[in-house]
Amino acid sequence: MSLKEKLTADMKEAMKAREEGRQRLGVIRMVRGAIRQQEIDGQKELDDDAVLAVISKEVKQRRDSIEEFKKGGREDLVAQNEAEIAVLMAYLPQQMAEGEIRKLVQDAIAATGASSPKEMGKVMKELMPKVKGRADGKLVNQIVRELLNAEG
């Protein structure tokens, strides 16, 4: 079953759940809309990797919003976005632990021979295909920066 088919099946399930599934239904509809928009813009059907990219982007947007809402003292919106992230995370692959990411970063630094923060682009280019969809890009970036600064 493709990811799009799973989203459709889960949407039907959430519709049947009525009140209990209301938030989940809204999040799934929003993601399906984003996927459909991406398909229209690109004039092609999205495969599972592209669907994962759309879901990851939605999670990232919510995480960024949470930071802003916390600054503004809007705990109600923070809670809503966290609940939406919880629904979206069910469709993403298992997220990597920080220790796993650090190991991959160290391997990428060794493979590229990078020794200073100026060479961060090389390391990220090597690393991102390995962690795509399985780790938060901001966290990966932070770890790469930290390890390159320690080396340099």
Secondary structure, DSSP 8 states (H G I E B T S, - for coil): --HHHHHHHHHHHHHHTGGGGHHHHHHHHHHHHHHHHHHHHHTS---HHHHHHHHHHHHHHHHHHHHHHHHTT-HHHHHHHHHHHHHHHTTS-----HHHHHHHHHHHHHHHT--SGGGHHHHHHHHHHHHTTTS-HHHHHHHHHHHHHHH-
